[in-house]
Amino acid sequence: MLLPAKDEIARHLELYRAWERMMLAAPSDRAARGNFEDTGYTLCVLMGKRCAREAVHAAERYLAAGSAALRHEQAGSGPVLRGLPHHAAGLATSSAT
């Protein structure tokens, strides 16, 4: 699975937290709630998760531990190149001459 750039994830996570604070400060503010939900959805898409809380936790882990840990989690402990045809996997791992 391709993962977005860390700075992109960090930016969306920061937006999510900002809208979360605004929504909690003014629960009746429909704009704040809508923006909070939109940023949560964006994180879900970026992190490949079904709910915003899972996406936030995955984003935090991704930013803290690096991309290898998240790829390992999503691949179910399998190799990163799992699912590629054998000839493609060989090309992806061969050294440049």
C-alpha atoms as an extended CHARMM CRD file, in Angstrom:
* protein
*
        97  EXT
         1         1  MET       CA              0.0000000000        0.0000000000        0.0000000000  PROA      1               0.0000000000
         2         2  LEU       CA              1.2880000000        3.4300000000       -0.8680000000  PROA      2               0.0000000000
         3         3  LEU       CA              1.4050000000        5.7680000000        2.0770000000  PROA      3               0.0000000000
         4         4  PRO       CA              1.0860000000        9.5510000000        1.9120000000  PROA      4               0.0000000000
         5         5  ALA       CA              3.9670000000       11.8270000000        2.8100000000  PROA      5               0.0000000000
         6         6  LYS       CA              4.4780000000       12.3200000000        6.5200000000  PROA      6               0.0000000000
         7         7  ASP       CA              4.1170000000       16.0870000000        6.2310000000  PROA      7               0.0000000000
         8         8  GLU       CA              0.7130000000       15.6070000000        4.5820000000  PROA      8               0.0000000000
         9         9  ILE       CA             -0.4260000000       13.3050000000        7.3890000000  PROA      9               0.0000000000
        10        10  ALA       CA              0.9140000000       15.7120000000       10.0110000000  PROA      10              0.0000000000
        11        11  ARG       CA             -0.9530000000       18.6040000000        8.3920000000  PROA      11              0.0000000000
        12        12  HSD       CA             -4.2710000000       16.7390000000        8.3190000000  PROA      12              0.0000000000
        13        13  LEU       CA             -3.7970000000       15.4650000000       11.8740000000  PROA      13              0.0000000000
        14        14  GLU       CA             -3.1560000000       19.0310000000       13.0410000000  PROA      14              0.0000000000
        15        15  LEU       CA             -6.3130000000       20.2270000000       11.2500000000  PROA      15              0.0000000000
        16        16  TYR       CA             -8.3050000000       17.3900000000       12.7930000000  PROA      16              0.0000000000
        17        17  ARG       CA             -7.1410000000       18.3200000000       16.3000000000  PROA      17              0.0000000000
        18        18  ALA       CA             -7.8690000000       22.0240000000       15.7270000000  PROA      18              0.0000000000
        19        19  TRP       CA            -11.4150000000       21.3540000000       14.5100000000  PROA      19              0.0000000000
        20        20  GLU       CA            -11.9190000000       18.8840000000       17.3460000000  PROA      20              0.0000000000
        21        21  ARG       CA            -11.0360000000       21.5910000000       19.8860000000  PROA      21              0.0000000000
        22        22  MET       CA            -13.3360000000       24.0820000000       18.1750000000  PROA      22              0.0000000000
        23        23  MET       CA            -16.2070000000       21.6060000000       18.0290000000  PROA      23              0.0000000000
        24        24  LEU       CA            -15.8020000000       20.7060000000       21.7010000000  PROA      24              0.0000000000
        25        25  ALA       CA            -15.6960000000       24.4040000000       22.6350000000  PROA      25              0.0000000000
        26        26  ALA       CA            -18.8630000000       25.1440000000       20.6360000000  PROA      26              0.0000000000
        27        27  PRO       CA            -20.8810000000       21.9380000000       20.1380000000  PROA      27              0.0000000000
        28        28  SER       CA            -23.7650000000       23.7720000000       18.4570000000  PROA      28              0.0000000000
        29        29  ASP       CA            -21.4940000000       25.2850000000       15.7750000000  PROA      29              0.0000000000
        30        30  ARG       CA            -22.4800000000       23.3380000000       12.6560000000  PROA      30              0.0000000000
        31        31  ALA       CA            -19.5180000000       24.6300000000       10.6370000000  PROA      31              0.0000000000
        32        32  ALA       CA            -17.0310000000       23.4200000000       13.2480000000  PROA      32              0.0000000000
        33        33  ARG       CA            -18.7300000000       20.0190000000       13.4300000000  PROA      33              0.0000000000
        34        34  GLY       CA            -18.8200000000       19.7090000000        9.6420000000  PROA      34              0.0000000000
        35        35  ASN       CA            -15.1570000000       20.6150000000        9.2780000000  PROA      35              0.0000000000
        36        36  PHE       CA            -14.2530000000       18.2180000000       12.0960000000  PROA      36              0.0000000000
        37        37  GLU       CA            -16.1110000000       15.3970000000       10.3660000000  PROA      37              0.0000000000
        38        38  ASP       CA            -14.5650000000       16.2600000000        6.9920000000  PROA      38              0.0000000000
        39        39  THR       CA            -11.0220000000       16.1770000000        8.3650000000  PROA      39              0.0000000000
        40        40  GLY       CA            -11.7970000000       12.8990000000       10.1160000000  PROA      40              0.0000000000
        41        41  TYR       CA            -13.0060000000       11.4300000000        6.8380000000  PROA      41              0.0000000000
        42        42  THR       CA             -9.8750000000       12.6540000000        5.0590000000  PROA      42              0.0000000000
        43        43  LEU       CA             -7.7050000000       10.9330000000        7.6560000000  PROA      43              0.0000000000
        44        44  CYS       CA             -9.7330000000        7.7420000000        7.1820000000  PROA      44              0.0000000000
        45        45  VAL       CA             -9.0350000000        7.8180000000        3.4630000000  PROA      45              0.0000000000
        46        46  LEU       CA             -5.3540000000        8.6480000000        3.8800000000  PROA      46              0.0000000000
        47        47  MET       CA             -4.7540000000        5.9800000000        6.5150000000  PROA      47              0.0000000000
        48        48  GLY       CA             -7.0600000000        3.3090000000        5.0920000000  PROA      48              0.0000000000
        49        49  LYS       CA             -9.2260000000        3.0860000000        8.2150000000  PROA      49              0.0000000000
        50        50  ARG       CA            -12.9970000000        2.9540000000        8.6470000000  PROA      50              0.0000000000
        51        51  CYS       CA            -13.4230000000        5.3280000000       11.5720000000  PROA      51              0.0000000000
        52        52  ALA       CA            -11.7730000000        8.6020000000       12.4850000000  PROA      52              0.0000000000
        53        53  ARG       CA            -10.4500000000        7.3890000000       15.8510000000  PROA      53              0.0000000000
        54        54  GLU       CA             -8.6650000000        4.4650000000       14.1810000000  PROA      54              0.0000000000
        55        55  ALA       CA             -7.3180000000        6.8120000000       11.5020000000  PROA      55              0.0000000000
        56        56  VAL       CA             -6.0230000000        9.2670000000       14.1100000000  PROA      56              0.0000000000
        57        57  HSD       CA             -4.2800000000        6.4820000000       16.0460000000  PROA      57              0.0000000000
        58        58  ALA       CA             -2.8020000000        5.0640000000       12.8390000000  PROA      58              0.0000000000
        59        59  ALA       CA             -1.5850000000        8.5310000000       11.8060000000  PROA      59              0.0000000000
        60        60  GLU       CA              0.0030000000        9.0970000000       15.2050000000  PROA      60              0.0000000000
        61        61  ARG       CA              1.7550000000        5.7160000000       15.0390000000  PROA      61              0.0000000000
        62        62  TYR       CA              2.8690000000        6.3980000000       11.4690000000  PROA      62              0.0000000000
        63        63  LEU       CA              4.3640000000        9.7430000000       12.4000000000  PROA      63              0.0000000000
        64        64  ALA       CA              5.9980000000        8.3620000000       15.5530000000  PROA      64              0.0000000000
        65        65  ALA       CA              7.3420000000        5.0450000000       14.3320000000  PROA      65              0.0000000000
        66        66  GLY       CA              7.8400000000        5.5200000000       10.6240000000  PROA      66              0.0000000000
        67        67  SER       CA              6.3030000000        3.9410000000        7.5930000000  PROA      67              0.0000000000
        68        68  ALA       CA              7.7490000000        0.4510000000        8.1270000000  PROA      68              0.0000000000
        69        69  ALA       CA              5.6540000000       -0.1690000000       11.2430000000  PROA      69              0.0000000000
        70        70  LEU       CA              2.4070000000        0.8470000000        9.5410000000  PROA      70              0.0000000000
        71        71  ARG       CA              3.1570000000       -1.2150000000        6.4170000000  PROA      71              0.0000000000
        72        72  HSD       CA              3.8820000000       -4.1950000000        8.6800000000  PROA      72              0.0000000000
        73        73  GLU       CA              0.5390000000       -3.6930000000       10.4800000000  PROA      73              0.0000000000
        74        74  GLN       CA             -1.4500000000       -3.3330000000        7.2580000000  PROA      74              0.0000000000
        75        75  ALA       CA              0.2640000000       -6.2430000000        5.5210000000  PROA      75              0.0000000000
        76        76  GLY       CA             -0.5490000000       -8.6150000000        8.3660000000  PROA      76              0.0000000000
        77        77  SER       CA              3.1310000000       -9.3580000000        9.0890000000  PROA      77              0.0000000000
        78        78  GLY       CA              3.7770000000      -10.2950000000        5.4630000000  PROA      78              0.0000000000
        79        79  PRO       CA              6.4660000000       -8.8850000000        3.2250000000  PROA      79              0.0000000000
        80        80  VAL       CA              6.0080000000       -5.4000000000        1.8370000000  PROA      80              0.0000000000
        81        81  LEU       CA              6.0240000000       -6.7110000000       -1.7530000000  PROA      81              0.0000000000
        82        82  ARG       CA              3.2990000000       -9.2790000000       -1.0740000000  PROA      82              0.0000000000
        83        83  GLY       CA              0.7950000000       -9.5530000000       -3.8740000000  PROA      83              0.0000000000
        84        84  LEU       CA              3.1550000000       -8.5310000000       -6.6740000000  PROA      84              0.0000000000
        85        85  PRO       CA              3.9150000000      -10.9910000000       -9.4420000000  PROA      85              0.0000000000
        86        86  HSD       CA              7.2230000000      -12.7880000000       -8.8550000000  PROA      86              0.0000000000
        87        87  HSD       CA              8.9040000000      -11.0390000000      -11.7670000000  PROA      87              0.0000000000
        88        88  ALA       CA              7.8010000000       -7.6270000000      -10.4510000000  PROA      88              0.0000000000
        89        89  ALA       CA              8.9710000000       -8.4550000000       -6.9360000000  PROA      89              0.0000000000
        90        90  GLY       CA             12.3680000000       -9.4300000000       -8.3220000000  PROA      90              0.0000000000
        91        91  LEU       CA             12.6270000000       -6.1790000000      -10.2400000000  PROA      91              0.0000000000
        92        92  ALA       CA             11.6550000000       -4.1490000000       -7.2090000000  PROA      92              0.0000000000
        93        93  THR       CA             14.3880000000       -5.6660000000       -5.0610000000  PROA      93              0.0000000000
        94        94  SER       CA             17.2210000000       -5.9320000000       -7.5730000000  PROA      94              0.0000000000
        95        95  SER       CA             20.1620000000       -3.6080000000       -7.1270000000  PROA      95              0.0000000000
        96        96  ALA       CA             21.0050000000       -0.9430000000       -9.6780000000  PROA      96              0.0000000000
        97        97  THR       CA             24.0550000000       -1.4980000000      -11.8410000000  PROA      97              0.0000000000
